[in-house]
Amino acid sequence: MSHVAMEAKGLEISRGRTKILRGLDFTVEQSCITGLLGPSGSGKTTLMRGIVGVQRITRGSISVLGRPAGSAGLRRDVGYVTQGGSVYGDLSVEANVRYFGALHGSTAADVTEAIAAVGLQAFARQKAGNLSGGQFSRVSLACALVARPKLLVLDEPTVGLDPVLRAELWERFAGMASHGTTLLVSSHVMEEASHCSSLLLLRDGLLLAQLTPAELAERGRSNDLERAFLTMIKDAERGQATQQDVKERRVAP
C-alpha cells in the first residue's frame, strides 16, 4: 500500500506567458506535516491551488491520494483553507462550522471541538462578519478541521495570530498528523519550519530543496532556520552564476 499522499512530476503552471512554477518534482508522505516555505511571490499559493484542483496545470502532473489533483472523488478527502476568509459573514461561528460539518457527517461534538481548537469558544454565537480579521480567518480553519479531511492544505494559517494561539494550532496540527491526517502548511515565517517533518523550499517558482528542518540547518550552516534558508538561496545563486560563467566561456571565440 502506497504511503505517498502527493506527488508532482515536472509540474509547470503558467499565467499567460509568465511561468509561475517551473518543473517541480516532489513527493509528500502521508500522516505528516510538510511545510511549504518561501518568500512572497515564490509560488506557494499557486502550488496549493494546483494541489486542490482549482488551478490549471500547464505541464506535468500532480497526484493526490493516488488520484489526479482535482478529481471529483477527492472532494470529501481534501480540505483547503485560503488566506482570505471563506465563510458566511451573516451566520454565527457555530452555524458556519455546523453547516460545513453537516456536509461531512460531523457530530455536534466535532463542531465544538473544532471551534475550541482555534480558540473561538467565547465567540461561537457571534456573527462571523463581526469578528476581527484574525478571528474571521480562524472560522475558516475551524470549518476545515470539522470535516476531518485526509489531506488538509493550509495557506499561511497562522498569519495575524498571537504566539500562544499559534503554538496551540501547531500542537493541534501535530495531533491530526499522528491520527493519520496529512497536512501541507505554507508560511513565510521560517521559525515555523521546526514544527514540520519535511520542508519544500520554493524560490522564484523553483523547488530549491526538499529536506527536513535538521537538514536545512546543516546545509544552511545555522540553527537559525531563516538564516539557513538565506544561505541556501545565496549558495544556489552562486552556483547558477558559476554555471552561466562556464557556458559563456564555452561559447566565447
Beta strands, then each sheet from edge to edge (+ up, - down):
strand 1: 4-15
strand 2: 18-29
strand 3: 33-37
strand 4: 59-64
strand 5: 67-68
strand 6: 78-81
strand 7: 151-155
strand 8: 182-187
strand 9: 198-203
strand 10: 206-211
sheet 1: 2+ 1- 4+ 5-
sheet 2: 6+ 7+ 8+ 3+ 9+ 10-
end
